[in-house]
Amino acid sequence: MYCKIVFDIALDREFDYIIPAALAAAAAPGRRVRAPFGPRAALGMITAVSDSSDVKKLKEITEVPDAAQNFSADLFDLAHFMHDTWGGSLGQILFSLVPFFLKDISLSPRPGRERGRGLPRRSEAEAGEGYAQKSEITEILSSQIPVLLYGPGRSGKRDILISAAITAAQNGTVLILVPDILSCEVFAAQLQKYYDKPVSVWHSKIPAAAKKQIFAAALGGENMIIVGTRSAALLPLSKPALTACVNEEDADFKQEEPQPYFHARDILLRRAKTLGCPLAFLSQTPSLEMLDLVKRGVVREITLPHNADLQNPYPLVMTTAKAKGKKSFLPDVTFDEISFAAAQNKNILLISASRGGAPVYECLNCGCIARCAKCGGLPAFDENEKLKCLKCGTLAAEEQKCPKCANMIFRRKESGAQRAYGEIKKLFPAANILRCDVAPKARAAFENGKANIIIATRAALKMLREERAKIDLIVFLDADLELNSPDFRAAERSAQILFAAKSLLLGTPDAKMIITSDKLDSALINAVVHGEYKTFAEEEMQFRQAFNFPPYSALTRLTAAAKNAAEAENVLEEIKTAAGNFGEILGPIPCGKKTDKLKKKYILLKNIPLKKLREILSAAKPRKSVKLKTSADPYSFF
C-alpha cells in the first residue's frame, strides 16, 4: 500500500511513501506518521491511501504514533476550504487543526475543574434574575440557517446567547468566539454566573496542558461550553450543539499572521453547513460582509428593540468642526465641555487615532485634508518624496487647491495620542491627565481617582466597553483620521468605533459624546448622531459596489519586500502586467514603516483567483532579493 503525506512546512505539496504491512491497519487519512524526510525523520500526516503510486524509489513510513483518531469529521473539508480560500501550505493548515500537544491525548472523563481555566460559579441568589428567557433562544437553536442577532448596545443580545448556550450545552459542545483575550475572560465570567459546570476558556495565554484537555473534551463530544478567541474556531467539533460569534464585525477575527490564514466568521459558516449545527452572530454594527449575507438569504436576521429602560438610553452626541477656537488645538465647544466636566471631577475620555499618528497633507488655512481625485483616499509622501494615494497608488500633485476655502498652501501634519497629551496638558494644567493605551489601566485610573482625563487610542476604547467602565464624556479629537487610512473598510470601522463608544455611555446619567470632524453632513456622522447604523451601511454598500470592493469582489494583496524599494516595485509591475488580463489591479502602493530594513510595496488584485495568481507567480522569474507574500481578503494595508 501507498500513501500521500504532507509535512508541517511552507512547501505546499504532497509526498508519496510506502506503507509497510505492519502499519497498514493503523495508517489512514488524517493520521500522523513518522517518515524519513531529507536527512532526518519528520512528523507528517496522511492525506490519502492507495494501492499504487506513479513515483519510483519510495521510502517507507516508520511509525504511526496516534493510537486513536485525533480530529473531527470535517478535518479535510475544513483544511481544503482554508487552503483554497486564503492560501498557505496544506501541511501547515492540517497540523494547525491537529496540534503538536496531542501525542498522549486521552479521551477518558476528567474532573471538570481540570478542564482548563474553570471559573467559579456564583449561586443563583448572587446572580440575581438569571439569564434571559426569550423566544429568540428557540429561534437560534432551531434555525436551519445561521442567525444574526442584531440590536443596539445593551439590548440583551448576550443574555439571549447565554441562555441559548446553556440550553444547547445539555446536548453537546457549545463554542463561542469573542474578539480578544480580555473579552474572552469577561464573557466567560459572565456566563459562569448561570452555568453549573466550569466554562472552558481558550486563547493564546492558556497553557498547553489545559489546551490539550479542552481539545480532547471537544473531540470526545462532551457537553460543555468553550469561550475562545479566533483560534478556537479550529477546535474539533465531534458533537456541536451551538456555535456563536460575538461582535462578528471585529477585525481581530481575521488571522493575517502567522499561518494558517483564515477569518473566523467564514470558518464558522463553513463548519455550520458541514456539521449541521446552529450558528449565531451577535453585533450592533454588523460588517458589510455580514449584511450582504443577510441580503442574499445565507444568514437570517433577528432584530432586537432598543432598551428604553436604561438610564440615559439615548446618549447625546454633539458634533463640531475642526476649526480651532479661542484655545489652540481644540474647537470652542470641545474646550468648554471638557472644562465643565473636569470642574465637576467627571470621567473624561479623549480618543486619538493612534499612538504615533500618521502624517496627513492638510490645508494651512482651514485644516481640510487633501484627497485623491480618483478614489478619495489619503495621499502621503513615499520614500521618494512623491505624493501618492495610499489606497489606489495614484500620484497626486503637491500643489493642491483646497475644495473648502480655495487656499493653495498645504503642509504635512502629524497626529496621535502623544501629541494630544502634550496639548491637553497645556490647556488643563490642574487636571489629572493620563495617557493610556491599555483598558484595565484606564479603568483602574478612573476608579482610583488617579486621573479624570484619560487620553487613549481606539484600541483601548474597545476594551473599556467590554469592562463597562463608567465614563461621563467621550471626545473624539479627530474622527476623520480613521478615514485617512488606505483601508477601504475605513468608514465602516469608524462607524463601528463611534457606535461602540456611544454604547459605553448607556446607563450613565447625562453622559455625552463629542465628535470632531470636517464631514459633519456625512452619512457616517448622521448615523452615529441619530443611532441609525443601517442607513450608513446602505450608503457604504453603494460605495463598495461602485468601486468594486468586497463584498462585491474577491480581493488579494500581493506584497513585495526588498532592500531596495525600486526593485520591489519593479517585480510588482511585472506581475501586474502578467495578471492584467485576468482582473483589475491597483498599485503598487507603499506600506510598512520607514525604519523597516526591507522596503515594502503591494498591489491589490480584484477577482483574480488564488489558483490563477499561483500560476502567474510560478511562471515569473524568481528573485532571491525580493520576498513575496500573498494575502487573500486582506485586513491590513500598512
QUIJO-V83484 format. One record per pair of residues at least 24 apart in sequence whose C-alpha atoms are under 6 Angstrom apart, sorted by the first residue. I is the first residue (numbers start at 1). GAP is how many residues later the second one is. Records with the same first field share a line. If there is no record, write none. Layout:
I: GAP + GAP
//
This chain:
1: 50
2: 47 + 48 + 49
3: 45 + 46
4: 42 + 43 + 44
5: 39 + 40 + 41 + 42
6: 38 + 39 + 85
7: 37 + 84
8: 83 + 84
9: 83
10: 79
12: 77 + 78
17: 41 + 42 + 43
18: 41 + 42
19: 41 + 42
33: 30 + 31
34: 27 + 28 + 29
35: 26 + 27
71: 165
72: 164 + 165 + 166
86: 175 + 546
93: 167
97: 137
107: 109
115: 98 + 99
116: 84 + 94
118: 80 + 81 + 82
119: 79
121: 71 + 72
122: 71
127: 66
131: 28 + 32
132: 27 + 28
137: 27
141: 137
146: 133 + 134 + 153
147: 133 + 152 + 153 + 154
148: 132 + 133 + 134 + 153 + 154
149: 132 + 133 + 153
150: 133 + 134 + 152 + 153
151: 133 + 152 + 153
152: 132
153: 350
155: 151 + 152
168: 73
169: 54 + 55
170: 53
172: 50 + 51 + 67 + 68 + 69
173: 49 + 50 + 51 + 66 + 67 + 68
174: 51 + 67 + 68 + 69
175: 51 + 68
176: 51 + 67 + 68 + 69
177: 50 + 51 + 52 + 68
178: 51 + 68
179: 50 + 73
180: 49
184: 44
199: 26
200: 26
201: 25 + 26 + 27
202: 26
203: 25 + 26
230: 34
241: 36
242: 35 + 36 + 37
243: 36
244: 35 + 36 + 37
245: 36
246: 36
247: 35 + 36
249: 37 + 38
285: 211
289: 262
310: 197
311: 196 + 198
312: 194 + 195 + 197
313: 193
315: 197
316: 196
317: 195 + 196 + 197 + 212
318: 196
319: 195 + 196 + 197
320: 196
321: 195 + 196 + 197
322: 194 + 195
347: 105 + 124 + 125
348: 104 + 105 + 125 + 126
349: 104 + 105 + 125
350: 105 + 124 + 125
351: 104 + 105 + 106 + 125
352: 64 + 65 + 105 + 125
353: 63 + 104
354: 62 + 103
355: 61 + 62
356: 60
357: 57 + 58 + 59
359: 54 + 55
360: 52 + 53
361: 50 + 51
362: 48 + 49
363: 47
364: 45 + 46
378: 106
390: 96
391: 95
392: 194 + 195
393: 194 + 195 + 196
439: 24 + 25
443: 26
465: 39
472: 39
473: 38 + 39 + 40
474: 39
475: 38 + 39
476: 39 + 40
477: 39
478: 38 + 39
479: 37 + 38
480: 37
487: 150
553: 54
554: 52 + 53
555: 50 + 51 + 78
556: 48 + 49 + 75 + 76 + 77
557: 46 + 47 + 73 + 74
558: 44 + 45 + 71 + 72
559: 42 + 43 + 69 + 70
560: 40 + 41 + 67 + 68
561: 37 + 38 + 39 + 65 + 66
562: 36 + 37 + 64
563: 35 + 36
565: 34
583: 24 + 25
591: 47
592: 46
//
